[in-house]
Amino acid sequence: MKWSSAVIVAMALSACGSKQVIVQGNFPTPIIEKHSKTLAVVYTDEFANHEFFDQAAGRKESDWLVKTGDAQVQFWDTLLTGMFDQVVHIRSHDDLHEHEDSIDAVIIPYVVDLQYTIPTHTNVKIYEIWMRYRFRLVTLDAIHDHDNGDLSYDPETSFADWQLTAYGKTPTAFLQSDEEAVNLAAIVALRDAGANFVTSFERVNEVKAWLDGRGVERYEKGKK
Amino acid sequence: MVRTMSGAKSNLPACTQTPILVHPAIQIKSTSQMKGTSQIKGTVQVKSTSVWVNRIAKIASGSIAGILLGGCVSATVDEMTFMEPTEGIGDSSVVILGRRHAPDYDTEFEFIECIGDHIRSGDKSITVLHEIEFINMLYPWFEPRTAPMRTQDIDKLLQQPPVADKFAEIKLEYMIWVDGTTIETNSSGSMTCGVGPGGAGCFGFGTWGNTSDYEATIWDFTDQTEVGRISANTTGQSYMPAVVVPIPIIAPVQGTACDSLGEQLLKYLSANH
């Protein structure tokens, strides 16, 4: 009887507790012609540790914490490595100086917004994740290192600055928990972000100009 | 060779063919039921004198009978195909892909796998590529955002050398797109379950209906043309009476749709059928 009481209490508590998802998945390398450039990537702390917290609106709902940071870094590393001849990470003063002669540009990604829905919210049997990204491309000399080892840059010096959205959904499935479904929806959203990035990258005028070797106009104007 | 069966229908009468345990979800569900039953049987052998255990043994045999029962399914298949490969497809390959761009449903991965398995088991000489492996191999060109919607889009894909090389490597001859889903159409009844010191049990009756509606579009990848459409519509009603133990009488709606589409595709692709 003690055991059955404990089980019932545990079930009652778990019904309205908090739910946490650390997004995990495997991501394929894109099959595209690589750009003959060396690209450096700066993952800000905010990006590399990105998480989303949503507080329960009522007693029947749960708090949700969705941690996408590790998956973001893993995914964008895989994607960019498949898109460029060489990709290097800039994390420190040493990285900056080690690659200063070879880097053509530095990309800095941001997750601007993330929204999710689960069947409890919508009464539709679909889990959804929607994300909005912002990407900035800067030249290496726009990155500054400080005495304490920190790196910084002036956003106004970016020569390309664009946004894109990504969407992932997964239907409810037999024996699939809310957490598993949200994880799957996040993976689909990341893959969609990659598909959107690959297909829209060269449509950004400033990016196209950079890839064609026509210079980095906005940044050079900024210098003047 | 042109073969057209526009509007040809095979109305399978209710309860004449109900292959049980075809739907992957149902398989899992039923497997779970069977496991539960065997555990109870084991307990009976050890404690045969217990009245409570004997009662469970009776219930277990009832649930086995329930699992063996199947609900009724009716299926309608329409087929319209052209340029059938009468000599088979040789060492070329086929891929079956689900459409997942609609806002309110995705064609189930399990359903696509089921059709692929049906074709593979019907003619072992046909190479049917695994859907997820194919999508990953050609990332990001077969994501919901980027997947070709018309045969004219194939040319755009082939303009990219790495993609064209990959297609040449896998010798893809047919790309089959399946669009559709299975939904629950109605449900009614009620069931009450309880747990007490003397045991557990349920009492009541539930019923629900399912409808599967799928259409397969066959693209000849080499000629970049559409060479056929096959659709399958199946409906069925499942029941769950419960007197102490629930007895599921499941209508294998999605499984019948899989078999119907799989069989027609097998006949189209195989030289032996």
Chai-1 contact restraints between the chains, C-beta under 6 A:
chainA,res_idxA,chainB,res_idxB,connection_type,confidence,min_distance_angstrom,max_distance_angstrom,comment,restraint_id
A,P28,B,N136,contact,1.0,0.0,6.0,A-B,restraint_1
A,P28,B,Y139,contact,1.0,0.0,6.0,A-B,restraint_2
A,P30,B,Y139,contact,1.0,0.0,6.0,A-B,restraint_3
A,P30,B,P140,contact,1.0,0.0,6.0,A-B,restraint_4
A,I31,B,L138,contact,1.0,0.0,6.0,A-B,restraint_5
A,I31,B,P162,contact,1.0,0.0,6.0,A-B,restraint_6
A,I31,B,V163,contact,1.0,0.0,6.0,A-B,restraint_7
A,P171,B,D106,contact,1.0,0.0,6.0,A-B,restraint_8
A,F174,B,A25,contact,1.0,0.0,6.0,A-B,restraint_9
A,R191,B,E143,contact,1.0,0.0,6.0,A-B,restraint_10
A,D192,B,R145,contact,1.0,0.0,6.0,A-B,restraint_11
A,G194,B,P140,contact,1.0,0.0,6.0,A-B,restraint_12
A,A195,B,P140,contact,1.0,0.0,6.0,A-B,restraint_13
A,A195,B,E143,contact,1.0,0.0,6.0,A-B,restraint_14
A,A195,B,R145,contact,1.0,0.0,6.0,A-B,restraint_15
A,A195,B,T146,contact,1.0,0.0,6.0,A-B,restraint_16
A,V198,B,P140,contact,1.0,0.0,6.0,A-B,restraint_17
